[in-house]
Amino acid sequence: MKLLRKKKLMNPFVFVFVLFSMGLSFSSCAKTSSDDLLGNEPLSSADSLSLMQMREEEKMAKDVYLELYDIYGLNIFSNIASSEQTHMDEVLKLMTAYGMSDPATNERGVFVNQDIQNLYNSLVEKGKKSLTDALEVGAMIEDVDIYDLQNFIASTNNTEIKTLYSFLNCGSRNHMRAFTSQLNGYGIEYVPQYISEDEYEAIINSNREPCGRQY
């Protein structure tokens, strides 16, 4: 108690200033989550639909690759499946920021979008025929992804969506390079079914891109 009595009381104005400075210091040092910066732009109904489609489309890619890995044990399928999980996570992050519900199920090979369900079924059946068929399936999935992403980028004014889809598109181009390179090793040249021949040639004749992470 004697020590307390001997202490000099701080000037109240100085005390307030110190508290204010501490508050500024804490707020400036606190790490701001980048997620808090998302979801602040107008979101059209078309944007919402595209996000839901891409969430399931990336899941479809992941699920197909996991199925093909189980059959053939080729690392390209498991490695790219992991990348597709990252893509799924990035789409979900933006959907969550906009308060959207997640259409993706936790069950492999099950989808809400019937078109995606049908595509999954047909791709898995084709991939089961042979390893080269499976690699062609991989190239086809990336072909579809690039086509859809390019259309969605062109049709939205939301810069957050454009940024996200540009990231996904970069990944898909790298995946296509990987699958077509494997096919070339078997003497097979993939023929694009969704993007144009010129777009395809530009992708496979260029180097792998450093896509980075989005947010």
C-alpha beads as a LAMMPS data file, in Angstrom:
LAMMPS data file: protein, C-alpha beads

215 atoms
214 bonds

1 atom types
1 bond types

-500.0 500.0 xlo xhi
-500.0 500.0 ylo yhi
-500.0 500.0 zlo zhi

Masses

1 110.0

Atoms # bond

1 1 1 0.000 0.000 0.000
2 1 1 2.845 2.412 0.722
3 1 1 4.169 1.977 -2.788
4 1 1 0.777 2.823 -4.197
5 1 1 0.585 6.008 -2.128
6 1 1 3.980 7.167 -3.336
7 1 1 3.058 6.882 -7.042
8 1 1 2.307 10.128 -8.789
9 1 1 -1.118 10.233 -10.357
10 1 1 -1.167 10.721 -14.102
11 1 1 -2.641 13.897 -15.489
12 1 1 -6.175 12.953 -16.669
13 1 1 -5.599 14.499 -20.097
14 1 1 -2.383 12.539 -20.509
15 1 1 -4.199 9.387 -19.385
16 1 1 -6.883 9.850 -22.043
17 1 1 -4.209 10.485 -24.677
18 1 1 -2.351 7.308 -23.737
19 1 1 -5.508 5.216 -23.917
20 1 1 -6.340 6.693 -27.300
21 1 1 -2.823 6.000 -28.573
22 1 1 -3.007 2.429 -27.310
23 1 1 -6.273 1.956 -29.121
24 1 1 -4.737 3.189 -32.371
25 1 1 -1.752 0.949 -31.858
26 1 1 -3.868 -2.145 -31.277
27 1 1 -6.118 -1.423 -34.233
28 1 1 -3.220 -0.781 -36.605
29 1 1 -1.377 -3.930 -35.544
30 1 1 -4.412 -6.197 -35.608
31 1 1 -4.487 -8.415 -38.660
32 1 1 -7.461 -7.619 -40.848
33 1 1 -8.909 -10.684 -42.515
34 1 1 -8.992 -10.322 -46.286
35 1 1 -12.334 -12.110 -46.185
36 1 1 -13.810 -9.003 -44.537
37 1 1 -13.018 -7.032 -47.687
38 1 1 -15.143 -9.288 -49.904
39 1 1 -18.808 -9.184 -50.778
40 1 1 -19.140 -5.434 -51.167
41 1 1 -20.068 -5.199 -54.832
42 1 1 -23.448 -5.590 -56.534
43 1 1 -24.222 -9.238 -57.197
44 1 1 -26.621 -9.989 -60.034
45 1 1 -28.739 -13.112 -60.247
46 1 1 -26.527 -14.260 -63.121
47 1 1 -23.475 -13.806 -60.891
48 1 1 -25.073 -15.914 -58.161
49 1 1 -25.877 -18.668 -60.627
50 1 1 -22.366 -18.653 -62.035
51 1 1 -20.853 -18.957 -58.552
52 1 1 -23.094 -21.913 -57.741
53 1 1 -22.227 -23.539 -61.052
54 1 1 -18.491 -23.043 -60.608
55 1 1 -18.622 -24.382 -57.044
56 1 1 -20.126 -27.640 -58.320
57 1 1 -18.077 -27.663 -61.523
58 1 1 -14.843 -27.543 -59.526
59 1 1 -16.217 -30.307 -57.289
60 1 1 -17.047 -32.337 -60.377
61 1 1 -13.447 -32.001 -61.573
62 1 1 -12.093 -33.004 -58.174
63 1 1 -14.438 -35.986 -57.844
64 1 1 -13.666 -37.284 -61.344
65 1 1 -9.931 -37.029 -60.728
66 1 1 -10.223 -38.858 -57.426
67 1 1 -12.157 -41.647 -59.128
68 1 1 -9.544 -41.909 -61.869
69 1 1 -6.727 -41.886 -59.328
70 1 1 -8.380 -44.794 -57.511
71 1 1 -8.415 -46.717 -60.788
72 1 1 -4.978 -45.901 -62.227
73 1 1 -2.934 -44.573 -59.294
74 1 1 -1.399 -41.868 -61.492
75 1 1 -0.216 -38.884 -59.469
76 1 1 -1.447 -36.305 -61.953
77 1 1 -5.013 -37.131 -60.921
78 1 1 -4.453 -36.804 -57.181
79 1 1 -2.319 -33.672 -57.563
80 1 1 -4.844 -31.853 -59.712
81 1 1 -7.684 -33.053 -57.477
82 1 1 -5.969 -31.204 -54.628
83 1 1 -5.769 -28.099 -56.785
84 1 1 -9.475 -28.395 -57.574
85 1 1 -10.190 -28.495 -53.837
86 1 1 -8.367 -25.175 -53.542
87 1 1 -10.521 -23.812 -56.354
88 1 1 -13.643 -25.018 -54.561
89 1 1 -12.510 -23.313 -51.363
90 1 1 -11.899 -20.008 -53.144
91 1 1 -15.362 -20.064 -54.728
92 1 1 -16.964 -20.887 -51.393
93 1 1 -15.092 -18.033 -49.719
94 1 1 -16.661 -15.519 -52.087
95 1 1 -20.089 -17.162 -51.878
96 1 1 -19.956 -16.964 -48.083
97 1 1 -19.011 -13.276 -48.255
98 1 1 -22.194 -12.676 -50.248
99 1 1 -24.317 -14.725 -47.874
100 1 1 -24.978 -17.482 -50.380
101 1 1 -25.730 -21.073 -49.442
102 1 1 -23.406 -23.826 -50.632
103 1 1 -24.884 -26.211 -53.228
104 1 1 -21.973 -28.674 -53.024
105 1 1 -22.489 -31.934 -51.146
106 1 1 -19.808 -33.814 -49.229
107 1 1 -20.573 -37.010 -51.126
108 1 1 -18.312 -37.844 -54.038
109 1 1 -20.077 -37.869 -57.395
110 1 1 -23.337 -36.278 -56.168
111 1 1 -24.431 -32.893 -57.551
112 1 1 -27.445 -30.613 -57.353
113 1 1 -26.994 -29.329 -60.910
114 1 1 -28.319 -32.120 -63.108
115 1 1 -26.233 -31.088 -66.119
116 1 1 -23.089 -31.380 -64.002
117 1 1 -24.316 -34.700 -62.613
118 1 1 -24.800 -36.052 -66.136
119 1 1 -21.388 -34.785 -67.204
120 1 1 -19.745 -36.409 -64.195
121 1 1 -21.389 -39.747 -64.945
122 1 1 -20.341 -39.737 -68.599
123 1 1 -16.771 -38.624 -67.873
124 1 1 -16.209 -41.301 -65.251
125 1 1 -17.536 -43.970 -67.619
126 1 1 -15.213 -42.788 -70.371
127 1 1 -12.269 -42.585 -67.985
128 1 1 -12.734 -46.191 -66.891
129 1 1 -12.047 -47.498 -70.407
130 1 1 -8.292 -46.894 -70.431
131 1 1 -5.586 -44.653 -69.053
132 1 1 -5.449 -42.590 -72.237
133 1 1 -9.230 -42.177 -72.090
134 1 1 -8.816 -40.983 -68.500
135 1 1 -6.201 -38.415 -69.557
136 1 1 -8.515 -37.228 -72.328
137 1 1 -11.224 -36.818 -69.707
138 1 1 -8.861 -34.589 -67.751
139 1 1 -8.191 -32.410 -70.784
140 1 1 -11.917 -32.252 -71.527
141 1 1 -12.780 -31.123 -67.990
142 1 1 -10.270 -28.287 -68.222
143 1 1 -11.611 -27.468 -71.677
144 1 1 -15.117 -27.074 -70.201
145 1 1 -13.838 -25.045 -67.243
146 1 1 -11.912 -22.591 -69.410
147 1 1 -14.894 -22.137 -71.724
148 1 1 -17.330 -21.467 -68.879
149 1 1 -14.961 -19.193 -66.978
150 1 1 -14.237 -17.078 -70.015
151 1 1 -17.951 -16.602 -70.619
152 1 1 -18.630 -15.752 -66.974
153 1 1 -15.769 -13.235 -66.885
154 1 1 -17.107 -11.531 -69.999
155 1 1 -20.667 -11.342 -68.674
156 1 1 -20.102 -9.879 -65.177
157 1 1 -19.334 -6.372 -63.912
158 1 1 -18.351 -7.661 -60.474
159 1 1 -14.571 -7.235 -60.150
160 1 1 -14.360 -9.730 -57.266
161 1 1 -15.868 -12.413 -59.476
162 1 1 -13.637 -11.437 -62.399
163 1 1 -10.575 -11.731 -60.152
164 1 1 -11.663 -15.100 -58.778
165 1 1 -12.521 -16.538 -62.175
166 1 1 -9.248 -15.289 -63.670
167 1 1 -7.445 -17.253 -60.939
168 1 1 -9.487 -20.385 -61.647
169 1 1 -8.921 -19.958 -65.372
170 1 1 -5.176 -19.732 -64.855
171 1 1 -5.259 -23.004 -62.924
172 1 1 -7.328 -24.691 -65.598
173 1 1 -4.868 -23.662 -68.288
174 1 1 -2.041 -25.216 -66.283
175 1 1 -4.074 -28.383 -65.784
176 1 1 -4.765 -28.601 -69.500
177 1 1 -1.041 -28.277 -70.218
178 1 1 -0.364 -31.136 -67.808
179 1 1 -2.971 -33.500 -69.260
180 1 1 -2.129 -32.790 -72.901
181 1 1 1.563 -33.293 -72.147
182 1 1 0.764 -36.729 -70.724
183 1 1 -1.336 -37.548 -73.780
184 1 1 1.455 -36.480 -76.113
185 1 1 3.659 -39.033 -74.387
186 1 1 1.244 -41.695 -75.666
187 1 1 1.208 -40.179 -79.147
188 1 1 -2.289 -38.733 -78.706
189 1 1 -3.235 -35.135 -79.507
190 1 1 -6.259 -33.748 -77.708
191 1 1 -8.802 -31.953 -79.901
192 1 1 -10.630 -29.130 -78.055
193 1 1 -14.393 -29.467 -77.902
194 1 1 -15.387 -26.228 -76.163
195 1 1 -12.732 -23.537 -76.570
196 1 1 -11.483 -22.624 -80.031
197 1 1 -8.540 -24.304 -81.704
198 1 1 -6.596 -21.029 -81.605
199 1 1 -7.203 -20.623 -77.862
200 1 1 -6.160 -24.194 -77.255
201 1 1 -2.954 -23.855 -79.275
202 1 1 -2.081 -20.639 -77.443
203 1 1 -2.440 -22.428 -74.101
204 1 1 -0.475 -25.586 -74.801
205 1 1 2.294 -23.720 -76.630
206 1 1 2.934 -21.384 -73.698
207 1 1 4.680 -22.005 -70.393
208 1 1 3.051 -22.938 -67.109
209 1 1 1.700 -19.845 -65.347
210 1 1 2.263 -18.764 -61.721
211 1 1 -1.370 -18.307 -60.677
212 1 1 -0.844 -17.604 -56.975
213 1 1 -3.684 -17.397 -54.447
214 1 1 -6.589 -15.070 -54.711
215 1 1 -7.440 -13.391 -51.426

Bonds

1 1 1 2
2 1 2 3
3 1 3 4
4 1 4 5
5 1 5 6
6 1 6 7
7 1 7 8
8 1 8 9
9 1 9 10
10 1 10 11
11 1 11 12
12 1 12 13
13 1 13 14
14 1 14 15
15 1 15 16
16 1 16 17
17 1 17 18
18 1 18 19
19 1 19 20
20 1 20 21
21 1 21 22
22 1 22 23
23 1 23 24
24 1 24 25
25 1 25 26
26 1 26 27
27 1 27 28
28 1 28 29
29 1 29 30
30 1 30 31
31 1 31 32
32 1 32 33
33 1 33 34
34 1 34 35
35 1 35 36
36 1 36 37
37 1 37 38
38 1 38 39
39 1 39 40
40 1 40 41
41 1 41 42
42 1 42 43
43 1 43 44
44 1 44 45
45 1 45 46
46 1 46 47
47 1 47 48
48 1 48 49
49 1 49 50
50 1 50 51
51 1 51 52
52 1 52 53
53 1 53 54
54 1 54 55
55 1 55 56
56 1 56 57
57 1 57 58
58 1 58 59
59 1 59 60
60 1 60 61
61 1 61 62
62 1 62 63
63 1 63 64
64 1 64 65
65 1 65 66
66 1 66 67
67 1 67 68
68 1 68 69
69 1 69 70
70 1 70 71
71 1 71 72
72 1 72 73
73 1 73 74
74 1 74 75
75 1 75 76
76 1 76 77
77 1 77 78
78 1 78 79
79 1 79 80
80 1 80 81
81 1 81 82
82 1 82 83
83 1 83 84
84 1 84 85
85 1 85 86
86 1 86 87
87 1 87 88
88 1 88 89
89 1 89 90
90 1 90 91
91 1 91 92
92 1 92 93
93 1 93 94
94 1 94 95
95 1 95 96
96 1 96 97
97 1 97 98
98 1 98 99
99 1 99 100
100 1 100 101
101 1 101 102
102 1 102 103
103 1 103 104
104 1 104 105
105 1 105 106
106 1 106 107
107 1 107 108
108 1 108 109
109 1 109 110
110 1 110 111
111 1 111 112
112 1 112 113
113 1 113 114
114 1 114 115
115 1 115 116
116 1 116 117
117 1 117 118
118 1 118 119
119 1 119 120
120 1 120 121
121 1 121 122
122 1 122 123
123 1 123 124
124 1 124 125
125 1 125 126
126 1 126 127
127 1 127 128
128 1 128 129
129 1 129 130
130 1 130 131
131 1 131 132
132 1 132 133
133 1 133 134
134 1 134 135
135 1 135 136
136 1 136 137
137 1 137 138
138 1 138 139
139 1 139 140
140 1 140 141
141 1 141 142
142 1 142 143
143 1 143 144
144 1 144 145
145 1 145 146
146 1 146 147
147 1 147 148
148 1 148 149
149 1 149 150
150 1 150 151
151 1 151 152
152 1 152 153
153 1 153 154
154 1 154 155
155 1 155 156
156 1 156 157
157 1 157 158
158 1 158 159
159 1 159 160
160 1 160 161
161 1 161 162
162 1 162 163
163 1 163 164
164 1 164 165
165 1 165 166
166 1 166 167
167 1 167 168
168 1 168 169
169 1 169 170
170 1 170 171
171 1 171 172
172 1 172 173
173 1 173 174
174 1 174 175
175 1 175 176
176 1 176 177
177 1 177 178
178 1 178 179
179 1 179 180
180 1 180 181
181 1 181 182
182 1 182 183
183 1 183 184
184 1 184 185
185 1 185 186
186 1 186 187
187 1 187 188
188 1 188 189
189 1 189 190
190 1 190 191
191 1 191 192
192 1 192 193
193 1 193 194
194 1 194 195
195 1 195 196
196 1 196 197
197 1 197 198
198 1 198 199
199 1 199 200
200 1 200 201
201 1 201 202
202 1 202 203
203 1 203 204
204 1 204 205
205 1 205 206
206 1 206 207
207 1 207 208
208 1 208 209
209 1 209 210
210 1 210 211
211 1 211 212
212 1 212 213
213 1 213 214
214 1 214 215
